[in-house]
Amino acid sequence: MITVIEDTRQKVNHHEVKHTCLEQMGVNILRCALPFGDYSLPPKICVDTKENMEEIAANMVGDHMRFRNECMKAKLAGCHLYILVETQLGIRCVDDVGAWINPRLRFSAKAVTGERLMKMMKTMQTRYGVTFMFCDPIDSAEMILKILEGDYEDADG
């Protein structure tokens, strides 16, 4: 199935014949603001940056449904989603997350552990094709560019 982005400036219910034909051809229509044009193919690569380990933990636990839905939408659109976590804790791969000690554990025994977060990340990778990457904040811009340019071998942190 292919996903096509329709600009939000297109009037709703004014293009039903076109939409019906597209849907019959196996096209999924996603409404989103476009900088120009009425229809577009979504990007094949997307990078979502996270400020630190606490942010990715909050996304995956506290906002799990929203986060999962974003990952699912990317997969359905044929887009490879990269989650780039900025950290100075020496974490360079998902397996390293298992040793992470969540500072929130001091205040709540219910806070996610590094081991649990690592397992959740691996599940997201398997189910939705998401790639989690890690880098120092200073290297973030360079990593984003490498990922978007398809320089994956050098972009694994």
C-alpha positions as CSV (number, residue, x, y, z in Angstrom):
1,M,0.0,0.0,0.0
2,I,1.3,3.5,-0.9
3,T,0.6,6.6,1.2
4,V,0.0,9.9,-0.4
5,I,0.0,13.2,1.6
6,E,-2.9,15.6,0.8
7,D,-2.4,19.2,1.7
8,T,-4.7,20.4,4.5
9,R,-5.7,23.4,2.3
10,Q,-7.6,21.0,0.0
11,K,-11.2,21.4,0.8
12,V,-12.7,18.4,2.7
13,N,-15.4,16.5,0.8
14,H,-14.6,18.3,-2.5
15,H,-12.4,15.6,-3.9
16,E,-14.4,12.4,-3.0
17,V,-14.4,10.9,-6.5
18,K,-10.6,11.3,-6.7
19,H,-10.2,9.9,-3.1
20,T,-12.4,6.9,-3.8
21,C,-10.4,6.1,-7.0
22,L,-7.1,6.4,-5.1
23,E,-8.4,4.2,-2.2
24,Q,-9.6,1.6,-4.7
25,M,-6.0,1.6,-6.2
26,G,-4.7,0.8,-2.7
27,V,-3.6,4.4,-1.8
28,N,-3.8,5.6,1.8
29,I,-4.4,9.4,2.0
30,L,-2.9,11.3,4.9
31,R,-3.8,14.9,5.4
32,C,-0.9,17.1,6.4
33,A,0.3,20.7,5.6
34,L,2.5,20.8,2.6
35,P,4.7,23.7,1.7
36,F,3.5,23.6,-1.9
37,G,1.3,21.4,-4.1
38,D,-1.8,19.4,-3.2
39,Y,-0.4,15.8,-3.1
40,S,3.0,14.4,-2.3
41,L,4.7,11.2,-1.4
42,P,6.0,11.1,2.2
43,P,9.7,11.0,2.9
44,K,11.3,7.6,3.1
45,I,13.6,8.6,6.0
46,C,12.6,10.6,9.0
47,V,14.6,11.5,12.2
48,D,12.9,12.2,15.5
49,T,15.3,13.7,18.0
50,K,15.1,13.2,21.8
51,E,16.9,15.6,24.2
52,N,18.0,12.9,26.6
53,M,17.2,9.5,28.0
54,E,14.5,10.9,30.2
55,E,12.6,12.2,27.2
56,I,12.6,8.9,25.3
57,A,11.6,7.1,28.5
58,A,8.7,9.5,29.0
59,N,7.6,9.0,25.4
60,M,7.8,5.3,25.5
61,V,6.1,4.9,28.9
62,G,3.9,8.0,29.6
63,D,3.0,8.7,26.0
64,H,3.2,5.1,24.8
65,M,0.1,5.1,22.6
66,R,1.0,8.3,20.9
67,F,4.6,7.2,20.3
68,R,3.5,3.8,19.1
69,N,1.0,5.3,16.7
70,E,3.7,7.6,15.2
71,C,5.9,4.6,14.7
72,M,3.0,2.6,13.1
73,K,2.1,5.6,10.8
74,A,5.8,5.8,9.6
75,K,5.9,2.1,8.9
76,L,2.5,2.2,7.0
77,A,3.8,5.1,5.0
78,G,7.0,3.2,4.0
79,C,9.1,5.6,6.0
80,H,12.1,4.4,8.0
81,L,11.9,6.3,11.3
82,Y,15.1,6.9,13.3
83,I,14.9,8.0,16.9
84,L,18.1,9.9,17.7
85,V,18.6,10.2,21.5
86,E,21.1,12.8,22.5
87,T,23.0,11.7,25.6
88,Q,26.3,12.2,27.3
89,L,26.0,9.0,29.3
90,G,28.1,6.8,27.0
91,I,25.1,5.0,25.6
92,R,25.8,4.1,22.0
93,C,23.3,1.3,21.2
94,V,20.0,-0.1,22.4
95,D,21.9,-2.8,24.4
96,D,23.6,-0.1,26.4
97,V,20.2,1.2,27.6
98,G,19.9,-1.8,29.8
99,A,22.5,-0.4,32.1
100,W,20.9,3.1,32.3
101,I,19.8,4.1,35.7
102,N,16.7,6.3,35.5
103,P,17.0,9.2,37.9
104,R,13.3,9.1,38.5
105,L,13.7,5.8,40.3
106,R,14.9,7.8,43.3
107,F,11.3,9.2,43.6
108,S,9.2,6.4,42.3
109,A,9.7,2.7,42.2
110,K,7.3,2.6,39.3
111,A,9.7,4.6,37.0
112,V,10.9,2.6,34.1
113,T,14.3,0.8,34.5
114,G,17.0,0.8,31.8
115,E,16.4,-2.9,31.3
116,R,12.7,-2.5,30.7
117,L,13.3,0.5,28.4
118,M,15.8,-1.5,26.4
119,K,13.2,-4.3,25.9
120,M,10.6,-1.8,24.8
121,M,13.0,-0.3,22.3
122,K,13.8,-3.7,20.9
123,T,10.1,-4.5,20.6
124,M,9.5,-1.2,18.7
125,Q,12.4,-2.0,16.4
126,T,11.0,-5.4,15.6
127,R,7.3,-4.4,15.2
128,Y,7.7,-1.1,13.5
129,G,11.2,-1.0,11.9
130,V,12.2,1.9,14.1
131,T,15.9,2.4,14.5
132,F,17.1,3.9,17.8
133,M,20.4,5.7,17.7
134,F,22.4,7.6,20.3
135,C,25.0,10.4,20.1
136,D,26.4,13.3,22.1
137,P,24.4,16.5,21.7
138,I,27.3,18.2,20.0
139,D,27.2,15.5,17.3
140,S,23.4,15.6,16.7
141,A,23.4,17.8,13.6
142,E,26.1,15.8,11.9
143,M,24.2,12.5,12.8
144,I,20.9,13.9,11.4
145,L,22.5,14.8,8.1
146,K,24.3,11.4,7.9
147,I,21.0,9.6,8.5
148,L,19.1,11.7,6.0
149,E,21.8,11.2,3.4
150,G,21.7,7.4,3.8
151,D,25.1,7.2,5.3
152,Y,23.9,4.5,7.8
153,E,27.1,2.7,8.3
154,D,28.7,5.8,9.8
155,A,25.6,6.9,11.5
156,D,25.3,4.2,14.2
157,G,27.0,6.3,16.9
